[in-house]
């Protein structure tokens, strides 16, 4: 895809999600120091904004998730100087499960049984600064490197199933050399313009501070912000893809999945009556994902 066409695709995608209901309730104890820092200098505000933006929330576990993680074979892999927690169940060709932002390996627990019963080894990883893994800050670059580190330890992967921002991290991993025979993306984003806008509004961030935050973030990540949009990498993908997305998704609206499906060569998409997190327990989604992986 030519660069002008890509920019048009990002614009269309952003326009199609004007009903984006995601909210970023940033508490006062974060807003106040940010505004003080921004008042001192845009550069200081931009650096603090970077730290806030790339800090994932603390993980929350249900008893069922803790139980399934205890049943797995625990281990670690190294990525970007961090020790990351891994889990595996069953034997056979490996299928990697990738959680989203603020999640952990237990979030895709409902898929473990169908995958292992089909003769595969299910592998899950706590991404950097998530779950039991080390780190305080994380990003799609961290996600992609962690997934490739898991591939060195458990690969080659027959399939990968990724949720939400984990799907965006997976695309970064493919651009970094990952290979898989089958890919399932659950509620994937296509672009991040909406997230950035709501983040800026939540903090009351000025244009000058935003420019400084983008500048310092791009130096830290090693890539420009324009390259992190999933639809920027989608035309380069070759693995067979199934997108599962809920029409009731209020975090990542279904237009995002549709936009990504249009740009990923040969992608298929199934739209379900479910939401952003409930798709992880939706019986039809679990059945479709496991069937696609083992076909």
Secondary structure, 3 states (H helix, E strand, C coil): CCHHHHHHHHHHHHHCCCCCCCCCCCCHHHHHHHHHHHHHCHHHHHHHHHHHHCCCCCCCCCHHHHHHHHHCEEEEEEECCEEEEEEEECCCCEEEEECCCCCCHHHHCHHHHHHHHCCCEEEEECCCCCCCCCCCCCCHHHHHHHHHHHHHHHCCEEEEEEECHHHHHHHHHHHCCCCEEEEEEECCCCCCHHHHHHHHHHHCCCHHHHHHHHHHHHHHHCCCHHHCCHHHHHCCCCCEEEEEEECCCCCCCHHHHHHHHHHCCCCEEEEECCCCCHHHCCHHHHHHHHHHHHC
